[in-house]
Amino acid sequence: MAGTQRTIKEIKTPAQKKQPGLASAMSQIDVDALFETGLKGEFLKRGAWLFLLLIAYIGNNHWANKFMYQLNKTKEQAEDLRVDYTTIKHEYMFRSKQSEVAKSMEAVSIVESNVPPRKIKIEVPE
């Protein structure tokens, strides 16, 4: 029975299990050894360059999202204006017909003349 018992060191905890991917690679790198003598200039330059690229990338993504939002909003507004224009044009064409104008003028007691127009001639003395 004593041989079947395991010590605490022999039992693997979930934290001691091998982690897949980036986590296992990062655990194998000795980061402390890289910075024993202080922060090296090459790391600082590369870090600053990567930081600037990251800021530019994030800014570009924000700008593109904002631009797409404005573009979609403008398309919707243009479609609404096109529909409004078509509706108003149809209404104008309908109300400008002679029969519709005559109907609207009857309300104010103006009637359409049934007498055809006459041509007026003026003789100019020479």
C-alpha angles and dihedrals in degrees: 000000000000090000093055095056116092126210122238091256092058095054112085115222121209090256091057095052116106110269117218125235125351095001093061092045092051092049090056095053115089100221094173091061091056093058102037093111095038135271110325120226094233091059091049093051093047092045092051091047092050090046091053091047090050092051091048091049093050091046091049091051091050091048092049093049091048091048093050091048091051091045092053091045091051091049090053091049091049090051091050091050091048091052091047091049093050092048094048092045091052091048092048092049091049095048094045094061113113094241092052092047090051091051093051092047092054088068090065094041097256112134131193115258117244093194113094116236120266127224114239116213122197119193113216114208114231 
